[in-house]
């Protein structure tokens, strides 16, 4: 019995330490994940998103939506635009101001390599 208690105490300390040091879950934007699931075309060299399919419940349009992402000067946020390129202008179909997560940071880097964002 004397040998069992030290093993139990060590086991409890290890399990308490592991749960205490676990990182809190990182923020993941559900809206950006939805956009990623609708990607229609990526740039071959940079891997940046070029176009996105419209949502299933949106008005039908024969073409995919152009994608752009711009970080806000305040930091921590980005504006995502999904536009239809028409002959007269770019009509905004979806616009989002989102808190930046890891997936958006990665996409911003790809867009920068593509030469679209600063």
Jmol script that loads the backbone (N, CA, C; Angstrom):
load data "model"
ATOM      1  N   UNK A   1       0.822  -1.197   0.000  1.00  0.00           N
ATOM      2  CA  UNK A   1       0.000   0.000   0.000  1.00  0.00           C
ATOM      3  C   UNK A   1       0.865   1.258   0.000  1.00  0.00           C
ATOM      4  N   UNK A   2       2.013   1.211   0.721  1.00  0.00           N
ATOM      5  CA  UNK A   2       2.888   2.376   0.793  1.00  0.00           C
ATOM      6  C   UNK A   2       3.459   2.712  -0.584  1.00  0.00           C
ATOM      7  N   UNK A   3       3.661   1.721  -1.419  1.00  0.00           N
ATOM      8  CA  UNK A   3       4.224   1.959  -2.760  1.00  0.00           C
ATOM      9  C   UNK A   3       3.167   2.485  -3.734  1.00  0.00           C
ATOM     10  N   UNK A   4       1.927   2.222  -3.466  1.00  0.00           N
ATOM     11  CA  UNK A   4       0.845   2.652  -4.349  1.00  0.00           C
ATOM     12  C   UNK A   4       0.576   4.153  -4.240  1.00  0.00           C
ATOM     13  N   UNK A   5       0.633   4.708  -3.045  1.00  0.00           N
ATOM     14  CA  UNK A   5       0.324   6.130  -2.866  1.00  0.00           C
ATOM     15  C   UNK A   5       1.255   7.059  -3.638  1.00  0.00           C
ATOM     16  N   UNK A   6       2.559   6.853  -3.619  1.00  0.00           N
ATOM     17  CA  UNK A   6       3.414   7.741  -4.425  1.00  0.00           C
ATOM     18  C   UNK A   6       3.062   7.697  -5.917  1.00  0.00           C
ATOM     19  N   UNK A   7       2.715   6.524  -6.424  1.00  0.00           N
ATOM     20  CA  UNK A   7       2.341   6.414  -7.838  1.00  0.00           C
ATOM     21  C   UNK A   7       1.045   7.164  -8.110  1.00  0.00           C
ATOM     22  N   UNK A   8       0.094   7.083  -7.184  1.00  0.00           N
ATOM     23  CA  UNK A   8      -1.181   7.795  -7.351  1.00  0.00           C
ATOM     24  C   UNK A   8      -0.949   9.298  -7.309  1.00  0.00           C
ATOM     25  N   UNK A   9      -0.132   9.768  -6.382  1.00  0.00           N
ATOM     26  CA  UNK A   9       0.143  11.206  -6.262  1.00  0.00           C
ATOM     27  C   UNK A   9       0.854  11.724  -7.506  1.00  0.00           C
ATOM     28  N   UNK A  10       1.844  10.990  -7.994  1.00  0.00           N
ATOM     29  CA  UNK A  10       2.551  11.408  -9.212  1.00  0.00           C
ATOM     30  C   UNK A  10       1.585  11.447 -10.395  1.00  0.00           C
ATOM     31  N   UNK A  11       0.713  10.457 -10.494  1.00  0.00           N
ATOM     32  CA  UNK A  11      -0.266  10.437 -11.581  1.00  0.00           C
ATOM     33  C   UNK A  11      -1.201  11.624 -11.528  1.00  0.00           C
ATOM     34  N   UNK A  12      -1.648  11.993 -10.354  1.00  0.00           N
ATOM     35  CA  UNK A  12      -2.523  13.155 -10.213  1.00  0.00           C
ATOM     36  C   UNK A  12      -1.801  14.446 -10.572  1.00  0.00           C
ATOM     37  N   UNK A  13      -0.561  14.576 -10.124  1.00  0.00           N
ATOM     38  CA  UNK A  13       0.207  15.787 -10.442  1.00  0.00           C
ATOM     39  C   UNK A  13       0.446  15.919 -11.943  1.00  0.00           C
ATOM     40  N   UNK A  14       0.754  14.831 -12.608  1.00  0.00           N
ATOM     41  CA  UNK A  14       0.993  14.867 -14.053  1.00  0.00           C
ATOM     42  C   UNK A  14      -0.287  15.237 -14.793  1.00  0.00           C
ATOM     43  N   UNK A  15      -1.413  14.646 -14.401  1.00  0.00           N
ATOM     44  CA  UNK A  15      -2.660  14.950 -15.105  1.00  0.00           C
ATOM     45  C   UNK A  15      -3.109  16.384 -14.846  1.00  0.00           C
ATOM     46  N   UNK A  16      -2.922  16.892 -13.629  1.00  0.00           N
ATOM     47  CA  UNK A  16      -3.272  18.287 -13.334  1.00  0.00           C
ATOM     48  C   UNK A  16      -2.388  19.244 -14.106  1.00  0.00           C
ATOM     49  N   UNK A  17      -1.108  18.919 -14.209  1.00  0.00           N
ATOM     50  CA  UNK A  17      -0.164  19.767 -14.936  1.00  0.00           C
ATOM     51  C   UNK A  17      -0.501  19.803 -16.423  1.00  0.00           C
ATOM     52  N   UNK A  18      -0.873  18.669 -16.977  1.00  0.00           N
ATOM     53  CA  UNK A  18      -1.192  18.594 -18.414  1.00  0.00           C
ATOM     54  C   UNK A  18      -2.439  19.396 -18.740  1.00  0.00           C
ATOM     55  N   UNK A  19      -3.455  19.334 -17.904  1.00  0.00           N
ATOM     56  CA  UNK A  19      -4.674  20.078 -18.203  1.00  0.00           C
ATOM     57  C   UNK A  19      -4.488  21.564 -17.952  1.00  0.00           C
ATOM     58  N   UNK A  20      -3.641  21.930 -17.009  1.00  0.00           N
ATOM     59  CA  UNK A  20      -3.415  23.346 -16.718  1.00  0.00           C
ATOM     60  C   UNK A  20      -2.597  24.020 -17.814  1.00  0.00           C
ATOM     61  N   UNK A  21      -1.649  23.295 -18.421  1.00  0.00           N
ATOM     62  CA  UNK A  21      -0.789  23.904 -19.423  1.00  0.00           C
ATOM     63  C   UNK A  21      -1.374  23.845 -20.830  1.00  0.00           C
ATOM     64  N   UNK A  22      -2.509  23.196 -21.010  1.00  0.00           N
ATOM     65  CA  UNK A  22      -3.123  23.121 -22.334  1.00  0.00           C
ATOM     66  C   UNK A  22      -3.520  24.511 -22.808  1.00  0.00           C
ATOM     67  N   UNK A  23      -3.243  24.793 -24.086  1.00  0.00           N
ATOM     68  CA  UNK A  23      -3.576  26.097 -24.657  1.00  0.00           C
ATOM     69  C   UNK A  23      -5.083  26.242 -24.801  1.00  0.00           C
ATOM     70  N   UNK A  24      -5.585  27.460 -24.609  1.00  0.00           N
ATOM     71  CA  UNK A  24      -7.001  27.666 -24.890  1.00  0.00           C
ATOM     72  C   UNK A  24      -7.233  27.516 -26.397  1.00  0.00           C
ATOM     73  N   UNK A  25      -8.404  27.091 -26.807  1.00  0.00           N
ATOM     74  CA  UNK A  25      -8.648  26.913 -28.236  1.00  0.00           C
ATOM     75  C   UNK A  25      -8.508  28.237 -28.980  1.00  0.00           C
ATOM     76  N   UNK A  26      -7.883  28.172 -30.154  1.00  0.00           N
ATOM     77  CA  UNK A  26      -7.693  29.369 -30.963  1.00  0.00           C
ATOM     78  C   UNK A  26      -8.997  29.744 -31.650  1.00  0.00           C
ATOM     79  N   UNK A  27      -9.137  31.043 -31.930  1.00  0.00           N
ATOM     80  CA  UNK A  27     -10.321  31.545 -32.619  1.00  0.00           C
ATOM     81  C   UNK A  27     -10.315  31.066 -34.063  1.00  0.00           C
ATOM     82  N   UNK A  28     -11.438  30.557 -34.510  1.00  0.00           N
ATOM     83  CA  UNK A  28     -11.620  30.134 -35.893  1.00  0.00           C
ATOM     84  C   UNK A  28     -12.892  30.798 -36.402  1.00  0.00           C
ATOM     85  N   UNK A  29     -12.779  31.540 -37.508  1.00  0.00           N
ATOM     86  CA  UNK A  29     -13.926  32.227 -38.092  1.00  0.00           C
ATOM     87  C   UNK A  29     -14.775  31.241 -38.892  1.00  0.00           C
ATOM     88  N   UNK A  30     -15.998  31.024 -38.454  1.00  0.00           N
ATOM     89  CA  UNK A  30     -16.918  30.130 -39.168  1.00  0.00           C
ATOM     90  C   UNK A  30     -17.242  30.682 -40.553  1.00  0.00           C
ATOM     91  N   UNK A  31     -17.338  32.001 -40.664  1.00  0.00           N
ATOM     92  CA  UNK A  31     -17.646  32.627 -41.953  1.00  0.00           C
ATOM     93  C   UNK A  31     -16.515  32.390 -42.945  1.00  0.00           C
ATOM     94  N   UNK A  32     -15.270  32.563 -42.491  1.00  0.00           N
ATOM     95  CA  UNK A  32     -14.143  32.335 -43.400  1.00  0.00           C
ATOM     96  C   UNK A  32     -14.030  30.857 -43.764  1.00  0.00           C
ATOM     97  N   UNK A  33     -14.337  29.966 -42.835  1.00  0.00           N
ATOM     98  CA  UNK A  33     -14.322  28.538 -43.146  1.00  0.00           C
ATOM     99  C   UNK A  33     -15.356  28.219 -44.227  1.00  0.00           C
ATOM    100  N   UNK A  34     -16.522  28.896 -44.174  1.00  0.00           N
ATOM    101  CA  UNK A  34     -17.542  28.712 -45.209  1.00  0.00           C
ATOM    102  C   UNK A  34     -17.009  29.180 -46.565  1.00  0.00           C
ATOM    103  N   UNK A  35     -16.325  30.322 -46.571  1.00  0.00           N
ATOM    104  CA  UNK A  35     -15.756  30.831 -47.825  1.00  0.00           C
ATOM    105  C   UNK A  35     -14.716  29.856 -48.359  1.00  0.00           C
ATOM    106  N   UNK A  36     -13.865  29.323 -47.484  1.00  0.00           N
ATOM    107  CA  UNK A  36     -12.850  28.356 -47.916  1.00  0.00           C
ATOM    108  C   UNK A  36     -13.483  27.109 -48.526  1.00  0.00           C
ATOM    109  N   UNK A  37     -14.641  26.723 -48.025  1.00  0.00           N
ATOM    110  CA  UNK A  37     -15.312  25.539 -48.575  1.00  0.00           C
ATOM    111  C   UNK A  37     -15.899  25.794 -49.957  1.00  0.00           C
ATOM    112  N   UNK A  38     -16.012  27.069 -50.342  1.00  0.00           N
ATOM    113  CA  UNK A  38     -16.601  27.420 -51.641  1.00  0.00           C
ATOM    114  C   UNK A  38     -15.563  27.872 -52.669  1.00  0.00           C
ATOM    115  N   UNK A  39     -14.272  27.717 -52.375  1.00  0.00           N
ATOM    116  CA  UNK A  39     -13.221  28.172 -53.295  1.00  0.00           C
ATOM    117  C   UNK A  39     -13.370  27.455 -54.631  1.00  0.00           C
ATOM    118  N   UNK A  40     -13.397  28.237 -55.710  1.00  0.00           N
ATOM    119  CA  UNK A  40     -13.539  27.689 -57.056  1.00  0.00           C
ATOM    120  C   UNK A  40     -12.207  27.653 -57.792  1.00  0.00           C
ATOM    121  N   UNK A  41     -11.345  28.661 -57.531  1.00  0.00           N
ATOM    122  CA  UNK A  41     -10.078  28.736 -58.258  1.00  0.00           C
ATOM    123  C   UNK A  41      -9.018  29.380 -57.370  1.00  0.00           C
ATOM    124  N   UNK A  42      -7.808  28.826 -57.436  1.00  0.00           N
ATOM    125  CA  UNK A  42      -6.648  29.391 -56.744  1.00  0.00           C
ATOM    126  C   UNK A  42      -5.562  29.702 -57.764  1.00  0.00           C
ATOM    127  N   UNK A  43      -4.738  30.686 -57.450  1.00  0.00           N
ATOM    128  CA  UNK A  43      -3.586  31.010 -58.284  1.00  0.00           C
ATOM    129  C   UNK A  43      -2.604  29.839 -58.223  1.00  0.00           C
ATOM    130  N   UNK A  44      -2.058  29.453 -59.368  1.00  0.00           N
ATOM    131  CA  UNK A  44      -1.185  28.281 -59.422  1.00  0.00           C
ATOM    132  C   UNK A  44       0.131  28.478 -58.696  1.00  0.00           C
ATOM    133  N   UNK A  45       0.698  29.665 -58.734  1.00  0.00           N
ATOM    134  CA  UNK A  45       2.012  29.873 -58.130  1.00  0.00           C
ATOM    135  C   UNK A  45       1.949  30.192 -56.640  1.00  0.00           C
ATOM    136  N   UNK A  46       1.030  31.049 -56.238  1.00  0.00           N
ATOM    137  CA  UNK A  46       0.972  31.470 -54.833  1.00  0.00           C
ATOM    138  C   UNK A  46      -0.013  30.659 -54.000  1.00  0.00           C
ATOM    139  N   UNK A  47      -0.971  30.027 -54.647  1.00  0.00           N
ATOM    140  CA  UNK A  47      -2.014  29.299 -53.926  1.00  0.00           C
ATOM    141  C   UNK A  47      -3.109  30.202 -53.391  1.00  0.00           C
ATOM    142  N   UNK A  48      -3.086  31.482 -53.765  1.00  0.00           N
ATOM    143  CA  UNK A  48      -4.073  32.454 -53.287  1.00  0.00           C
ATOM    144  C   UNK A  48      -5.436  32.206 -53.927  1.00  0.00           C
ATOM    145  N   UNK A  49      -6.478  32.510 -53.170  1.00  0.00           N
ATOM    146  CA  UNK A  49      -7.841  32.367 -53.683  1.00  0.00           C
ATOM    147  C   UNK A  49      -8.083  33.430 -54.750  1.00  0.00           C
ATOM    148  N   UNK A  50      -8.603  33.008 -55.885  1.00  0.00           N
ATOM    149  CA  UNK A  50      -8.942  33.928 -56.973  1.00  0.00           C
ATOM    150  C   UNK A  50     -10.451  34.090 -57.075  1.00  0.00           C
ATOM    151  N   UNK A  51     -11.176  32.970 -57.010  1.00  0.00           N
ATOM    152  CA  UNK A  51     -12.628  33.049 -57.115  1.00  0.00           C
ATOM    153  C   UNK A  51     -13.295  32.034 -56.190  1.00  0.00           C
ATOM    154  N   UNK A  52     -14.555  32.355 -55.874  1.00  0.00           N
ATOM    155  CA  UNK A  52     -15.348  31.572 -54.927  1.00  0.00           C
ATOM    156  C   UNK A  52     -16.728  31.361 -55.532  1.00  0.00           C
ATOM    157  N   UNK A  53     -17.308  30.220 -55.265  1.00  0.00           N
ATOM    158  CA  UNK A  53     -18.675  29.966 -55.713  1.00  0.00           C
ATOM    159  C   UNK A  53     -19.662  30.714 -54.808  1.00  0.00           C
ATOM    160  N   UNK A  54     -20.771  31.116 -55.375  1.00  0.00           N
ATOM    161  CA  UNK A  54     -21.818  31.765 -54.585  1.00  0.00           C
ATOM    162  C   UNK A  54     -22.465  30.734 -53.663  1.00  0.00           C
ATOM    163  N   UNK A  55     -23.097  31.223 -52.607  1.00  0.00           N
ATOM    164  CA  UNK A  55     -23.801  30.320 -51.690  1.00  0.00           C
ATOM    165  C   UNK A  55     -24.931  29.627 -52.429  1.00  0.00           C
ATOM    166  N   UNK A  56     -25.282  28.450 -51.946  1.00  0.00           N
ATOM    167  CA  UNK A  56     -26.352  27.669 -52.581  1.00  0.00           C
ATOM    168  C   UNK A  56     -27.683  28.416 -52.602  1.00  0.00           C
ATOM    169  N   UNK A  57     -27.973  29.191 -51.577  1.00  0.00           N
ATOM    170  CA  UNK A  57     -29.267  29.868 -51.511  1.00  0.00           C
ATOM    171  C   UNK A  57     -29.236  31.292 -52.082  1.00  0.00           C
ATOM    172  N   UNK A  58     -28.145  31.659 -52.744  1.00  0.00           N
ATOM    173  CA  UNK A  58     -28.059  33.016 -53.311  1.00  0.00           C
ATOM    174  C   UNK A  58     -28.695  33.035 -54.703  1.00  0.00           C
ATOM    175  N   UNK A  59     -29.004  34.245 -55.199  1.00  0.00           N
ATOM    176  CA  UNK A  59     -29.534  34.345 -56.568  1.00  0.00           C
ATOM    177  C   UNK A  59     -28.532  33.750 -57.555  1.00  0.00           C
ATOM    178  N   UNK A  60     -29.030  33.059 -58.504  1.00  0.00           N
ATOM    179  CA  UNK A  60     -28.166  32.392 -59.484  1.00  0.00           C
ATOM    180  C   UNK A  60     -27.453  33.401 -60.372  1.00  0.00           C
ATOM    181  N   UNK A  61     -26.187  33.111 -60.599  1.00  0.00           N
ATOM    182  CA  UNK A  61     -25.369  33.914 -61.492  1.00  0.00           C
ATOM    183  C   UNK A  61     -24.453  32.937 -62.207  1.00  0.00           C
ATOM    184  N   UNK A  62     -24.223  33.130 -63.496  1.00  0.00           N
ATOM    185  CA  UNK A  62     -23.467  32.130 -64.252  1.00  0.00           C
ATOM    186  C   UNK A  62     -21.962  32.085 -63.930  1.00  0.00           C
ATOM    187  N   UNK A  63     -21.430  33.065 -63.226  1.00  0.00           N
ATOM    188  CA  UNK A  63     -19.996  33.129 -62.994  1.00  0.00           C
ATOM    189  C   UNK A  63     -19.670  33.035 -61.510  1.00  0.00           C
ATOM    190  N   UNK A  64     -18.425  32.650 -61.229  1.00  0.00           N
ATOM    191  CA  UNK A  64     -17.955  32.629 -59.853  1.00  0.00           C
ATOM    192  C   UNK A  64     -17.688  34.057 -59.380  1.00  0.00           C
ATOM    193  N   UNK A  65     -17.571  34.219 -58.081  1.00  0.00           N
ATOM    194  CA  UNK A  65     -17.333  35.528 -57.474  1.00  0.00           C
ATOM    195  C   UNK A  65     -15.831  35.778 -57.327  1.00  0.00           C
ATOM    196  N   UNK A  66     -15.414  36.994 -57.619  1.00  0.00           N
ATOM    197  CA  UNK A  66     -14.016  37.383 -57.391  1.00  0.00           C
ATOM    198  C   UNK A  66     -13.806  37.562 -55.894  1.00  0.00           C
ATOM    199  N   UNK A  67     -12.636  37.171 -55.412  1.00  0.00           N
ATOM    200  CA  UNK A  67     -12.328  37.220 -53.987  1.00  0.00           C
ATOM    201  C   UNK A  67     -11.266  38.278 -53.715  1.00  0.00           C
ATOM    202  N   UNK A  68     -11.471  39.066 -52.657  1.00  0.00           N
ATOM    203  CA  UNK A  68     -10.415  39.963 -52.174  1.00  0.00           C
ATOM    204  C   UNK A  68     -10.491  40.052 -50.660  1.00  0.00           C
ATOM    205  N   UNK A  69      -9.330  40.193 -50.038  1.00  0.00           N
ATOM    206  CA  UNK A  69      -9.239  40.336 -48.591  1.00  0.00           C
ATOM    207  C   UNK A  69      -8.267  41.469 -48.304  1.00  0.00           C
ATOM    208  N   UNK A  70      -8.683  42.395 -47.441  1.00  0.00           N
ATOM    209  CA  UNK A  70      -7.872  43.564 -47.116  1.00  0.00           C
ATOM    210  C   UNK A  70      -7.798  43.713 -45.603  1.00  0.00           C
ATOM    211  N   UNK A  71      -6.575  43.735 -45.041  1.00  0.00           N
ATOM    212  CA  UNK A  71      -6.475  43.950 -43.594  1.00  0.00           C
ATOM    213  C   UNK A  71      -6.835  45.387 -43.244  1.00  0.00           C
ATOM    214  N   UNK A  72      -7.502  45.582 -42.130  1.00  0.00           N
ATOM    215  CA  UNK A  72      -7.865  46.917 -41.668  1.00  0.00           C
ATOM    216  C   UNK A  72      -6.671  47.562 -40.966  1.00  0.00           C
ATOM    217  N   UNK A  73      -6.596  48.860 -41.020  1.00  0.00           N
ATOM    218  CA  UNK A  73      -5.487  49.579 -40.380  1.00  0.00           C
ATOM    219  C   UNK A  73      -5.490  49.423 -38.872  1.00  0.00           C
ATOM    220  N   UNK A  74      -6.677  49.280 -38.286  1.00  0.00           N
ATOM    221  CA  UNK A  74      -6.775  49.105 -36.831  1.00  0.00           C
ATOM    222  C   UNK A  74      -6.068  47.839 -36.383  1.00  0.00           C
ATOM    223  N   UNK A  75      -5.958  46.897 -37.257  1.00  0.00           N
ATOM    224  CA  UNK A  75      -5.348  45.622 -36.917  1.00  0.00           C
ATOM    225  C   UNK A  75      -6.350  44.670 -36.310  1.00  0.00           C
ATOM    226  N   UNK A  76      -6.120  43.410 -36.535  1.00  0.00           N
ATOM    227  CA  UNK A  76      -6.984  42.408 -35.953  1.00  0.00           C
ATOM    228  C   UNK A  76      -8.254  42.131 -36.739  1.00  0.00           C
ATOM    229  N   UNK A  77      -8.521  42.920 -37.777  1.00  0.00           N
ATOM    230  CA  UNK A  77      -9.719  42.717 -38.592  1.00  0.00           C
ATOM    231  C   UNK A  77      -9.346  42.773 -40.072  1.00  0.00           C
ATOM    232  N   UNK A  78     -10.191  42.163 -40.888  1.00  0.00           N
ATOM    233  CA  UNK A  78     -10.009  42.202 -42.334  1.00  0.00           C
ATOM    234  C   UNK A  78     -11.376  42.326 -42.991  1.00  0.00           C
ATOM    235  N   UNK A  79     -11.384  42.935 -44.174  1.00  0.00           N
ATOM    236  CA  UNK A  79     -12.613  43.047 -44.961  1.00  0.00           C
ATOM    237  C   UNK A  79     -12.479  42.096 -46.146  1.00  0.00           C
ATOM    238  N   UNK A  80     -13.474  41.231 -46.291  1.00  0.00           N
ATOM    239  CA  UNK A  80     -13.518  40.295 -47.401  1.00  0.00           C
ATOM    240  C   UNK A  80     -14.628  40.716 -48.348  1.00  0.00           C
ATOM    241  N   UNK A  81     -14.295  40.801 -49.625  1.00  0.00           N
ATOM    242  CA  UNK A  81     -15.289  41.157 -50.645  1.00  0.00           C
ATOM    243  C   UNK A  81     -15.391  40.037 -51.661  1.00  0.00           C
ATOM    244  N   UNK A  82     -16.615  39.666 -51.958  1.00  0.00           N
ATOM    245  CA  UNK A  82     -16.898  38.726 -53.030  1.00  0.00           C
ATOM    246  C   UNK A  82     -17.742  39.486 -54.040  1.00  0.00           C
ATOM    247  N   UNK A  83     -17.184  39.686 -55.235  1.00  0.00           N
ATOM    248  CA  UNK A  83     -17.834  40.537 -56.227  1.00  0.00           C
ATOM    249  C   UNK A  83     -18.055  39.782 -57.536  1.00  0.00           C
ATOM    250  N   UNK A  84     -19.077  40.230 -58.266  1.00  0.00           N
ATOM    251  CA  UNK A  84     -19.291  39.771 -59.622  1.00  0.00           C
ATOM    252  C   UNK A  84     -18.668  40.791 -60.545  1.00  0.00           C
ATOM    253  N   UNK A  85     -17.890  40.335 -61.465  1.00  0.00           N
ATOM    254  CA  UNK A  85     -17.281  41.227 -62.432  1.00  0.00           C
ATOM    255  C   UNK A  85     -18.220  41.366 -63.617  1.00  0.00           C
ATOM    256  N   UNK A  86     -18.899  42.517 -63.675  1.00  0.00           N
ATOM    257  CA  UNK A  86     -19.809  42.772 -64.783  1.00  0.00           C
ATOM    258  C   UNK A  86     -19.126  43.716 -65.766  1.00  0.00           C
ATOM    259  N   UNK A  87     -19.752  43.960 -66.890  1.00  0.00           N
ATOM    260  CA  UNK A  87     -19.150  44.843 -67.892  1.00  0.00           C
ATOM    261  C   UNK A  87     -19.092  46.284 -67.419  1.00  0.00           C
ATOM    262  N   UNK A  88     -20.002  46.670 -66.556  1.00  0.00           N
ATOM    263  CA  UNK A  88     -20.043  48.067 -66.123  1.00  0.00           C
ATOM    264  C   UNK A  88     -19.246  48.318 -64.839  1.00  0.00           C
ATOM    265  N   UNK A  89     -19.261  47.371 -63.910  1.00  0.00           N
ATOM    266  CA  UNK A  89     -18.534  47.561 -62.650  1.00  0.00           C
ATOM    267  C   UNK A  89     -18.444  46.242 -61.891  1.00  0.00           C
ATOM    268  N   UNK A  90     -17.805  46.281 -60.747  1.00  0.00           N
ATOM    269  CA  UNK A  90     -17.769  45.118 -59.861  1.00  0.00           C
ATOM    270  C   UNK A  90     -18.897  45.269 -58.853  1.00  0.00           C
ATOM    271  N   UNK A  91     -19.889  44.418 -58.944  1.00  0.00           N
ATOM    272  CA  UNK A  91     -21.021  44.456 -58.022  1.00  0.00           C
ATOM    273  C   UNK A  91     -20.692  43.613 -56.800  1.00  0.00           C
ATOM    274  N   UNK A  92     -20.801  44.207 -55.624  1.00  0.00           N
ATOM    275  CA  UNK A  92     -20.528  43.486 -54.385  1.00  0.00           C
ATOM    276  C   UNK A  92     -21.668  42.511 -54.125  1.00  0.00           C
ATOM    277  N   UNK A  93     -21.321  41.256 -53.977  1.00  0.00           N
ATOM    278  CA  UNK A  93     -22.320  40.216 -53.689  1.00  0.00           C
ATOM    279  C   UNK A  93     -22.320  39.874 -52.196  1.00  0.00           C
ATOM    280  N   UNK A  94     -21.124  39.773 -51.602  1.00  0.00           N
ATOM    281  CA  UNK A  94     -20.991  39.512 -50.175  1.00  0.00           C
ATOM    282  C   UNK A  94     -19.852  40.374 -49.642  1.00  0.00           C
ATOM    283  N   UNK A  95     -20.066  40.937 -48.452  1.00  0.00           N
ATOM    284  CA  UNK A  95     -19.023  41.744 -47.800  1.00  0.00           C
ATOM    285  C   UNK A  95     -19.013  41.377 -46.321  1.00  0.00           C
ATOM    286  N   UNK A  96     -17.810  41.118 -45.816  1.00  0.00           N
ATOM    287  CA  UNK A  96     -17.667  40.740 -44.417  1.00  0.00           C
ATOM    288  C   UNK A  96     -16.524  41.517 -43.775  1.00  0.00           C
ATOM    289  N   UNK A  97     -16.716  41.949 -42.553  1.00  0.00           N
ATOM    290  CA  UNK A  97     -15.635  42.470 -41.714  1.00  0.00           C
ATOM    291  C   UNK A  97     -15.466  41.427 -40.612  1.00  0.00           C
ATOM    292  N   UNK A  98     -14.309  40.765 -40.633  1.00  0.00           N
ATOM    293  CA  UNK A  98     -14.099  39.643 -39.729  1.00  0.00           C
ATOM    294  C   UNK A  98     -12.844  39.847 -38.883  1.00  0.00           C
ATOM    295  N   UNK A  99     -12.870  39.259 -37.707  1.00  0.00           N
ATOM    296  CA  UNK A  99     -11.677  39.202 -36.871  1.00  0.00           C
ATOM    297  C   UNK A  99     -10.724  38.198 -37.521  1.00  0.00           C
ATOM    298  N   UNK A 100      -9.455  38.553 -37.621  1.00  0.00           N
ATOM    299  CA  UNK A 100      -8.480  37.721 -38.324  1.00  0.00           C
ATOM    300  C   UNK A 100      -8.133  36.494 -37.489  1.00  0.00           C
ATOM    301  N   UNK A 101      -8.157  35.327 -38.140  1.00  0.00           N
ATOM    302  CA  UNK A 101      -7.709  34.092 -37.515  1.00  0.00           C
ATOM    303  C   UNK A 101      -6.499  33.560 -38.286  1.00  0.00           C
ATOM    304  N   UNK A 102      -5.989  32.411 -37.895  1.00  0.00           N
ATOM    305  CA  UNK A 102      -4.786  31.862 -38.528  1.00  0.00           C
ATOM    306  C   UNK A 102      -4.983  31.580 -40.019  1.00  0.00           C
ATOM    307  N   UNK A 103      -6.144  31.074 -40.395  1.00  0.00           N
ATOM    308  CA  UNK A 103      -6.409  30.775 -41.807  1.00  0.00           C
ATOM    309  C   UNK A 103      -6.431  32.057 -42.639  1.00  0.00           C
ATOM    310  N   UNK A 104      -6.972  33.140 -42.081  1.00  0.00           N
ATOM    311  CA  UNK A 104      -6.982  34.424 -42.804  1.00  0.00           C
ATOM    312  C   UNK A 104      -5.570  34.988 -42.922  1.00  0.00           C
ATOM    313  N   UNK A 105      -4.761  34.849 -41.856  1.00  0.00           N
ATOM    314  CA  UNK A 105      -3.363  35.307 -41.924  1.00  0.00           C
ATOM    315  C   UNK A 105      -2.614  34.583 -43.041  1.00  0.00           C
ATOM    316  N   UNK A 106      -2.857  33.288 -43.140  1.00  0.00           N
ATOM    317  CA  UNK A 106      -2.220  32.505 -44.196  1.00  0.00           C
ATOM    318  C   UNK A 106      -2.670  32.995 -45.571  1.00  0.00           C
ATOM    319  N   UNK A 107      -3.970  33.246 -45.727  1.00  0.00           N
ATOM    320  CA  UNK A 107      -4.491  33.731 -47.013  1.00  0.00           C
ATOM    321  C   UNK A 107      -3.963  35.120 -47.329  1.00  0.00           C
ATOM    322  N   UNK A 108      -3.858  35.995 -46.326  1.00  0.00           N
ATOM    323  CA  UNK A 108      -3.286  37.326 -46.554  1.00  0.00           C
ATOM    324  C   UNK A 108      -1.859  37.219 -47.071  1.00  0.00           C
ATOM    325  N   UNK A 109      -1.088  36.278 -46.537  1.00  0.00           N
ATOM    326  CA  UNK A 109       0.273  36.056 -47.037  1.00  0.00           C
ATOM    327  C   UNK A 109       0.283  35.599 -48.480  1.00  0.00           C
ATOM    328  N   UNK A 110      -0.631  34.711 -48.832  1.00  0.00           N
ATOM    329  CA  UNK A 110      -0.728  34.240 -50.220  1.00  0.00           C
ATOM    330  C   UNK A 110      -1.147  35.373 -51.146  1.00  0.00           C
ATOM    331  N   UNK A 111      -2.109  36.197 -50.711  1.00  0.00           N
ATOM    332  CA  UNK A 111      -2.555  37.324 -51.532  1.00  0.00           C
ATOM    333  C   UNK A 111      -1.419  38.321 -51.722  1.00  0.00           C
ATOM    334  N   UNK A 112      -0.594  38.501 -50.689  1.00  0.00           N
ATOM    335  CA  UNK A 112       0.541  39.405 -50.790  1.00  0.00           C
ATOM    336  C   UNK A 112       1.550  38.888 -51.815  1.00  0.00           C
ATOM    337  N   UNK A 113       1.819  37.554 -51.788  1.00  0.00           N
ATOM    338  CA  UNK A 113       2.720  36.960 -52.771  1.00  0.00           C
ATOM    339  C   UNK A 113       2.154  37.094 -54.184  1.00  0.00           C
ATOM    340  N   UNK A 114       0.828  37.043 -54.288  1.00  0.00           N
ATOM    341  CA  UNK A 114       0.176  37.213 -55.593  1.00  0.00           C
ATOM    342  C   UNK A 114       0.266  38.667 -56.061  1.00  0.00           C
ATOM    343  N   UNK A 115       0.473  39.593 -55.109  1.00  0.00           N
ATOM    344  CA  UNK A 115       0.592  41.003 -55.448  1.00  0.00           C
ATOM    345  C   UNK A 115      -0.723  41.756 -55.373  1.00  0.00           C
ATOM    346  N   UNK A 116      -1.713  41.178 -54.682  1.00  0.00           N
ATOM    347  CA  UNK A 116      -3.029  41.801 -54.606  1.00  0.00           C
ATOM    348  C   UNK A 116      -3.136  42.731 -53.417  1.00  0.00           C
ATOM    349  N   UNK A 117      -2.604  42.333 -52.248  1.00  0.00           N
ATOM    350  CA  UNK A 117      -2.688  43.167 -51.048  1.00  0.00           C
ATOM    351  C   UNK A 117      -1.308  43.675 -50.674  1.00  0.00           C
ATOM    352  N   UNK A 118      -1.282  44.730 -49.844  1.00  0.00           N
ATOM    353  CA  UNK A 118      -0.015  45.326 -49.422  1.00  0.00           C
ATOM    354  C   UNK A 118       0.547  44.548 -48.269  1.00  0.00           C
TER     355      UNK A 118
END
end "model"
wireframe off; spacefill off
backbone 0.3
color backbone group
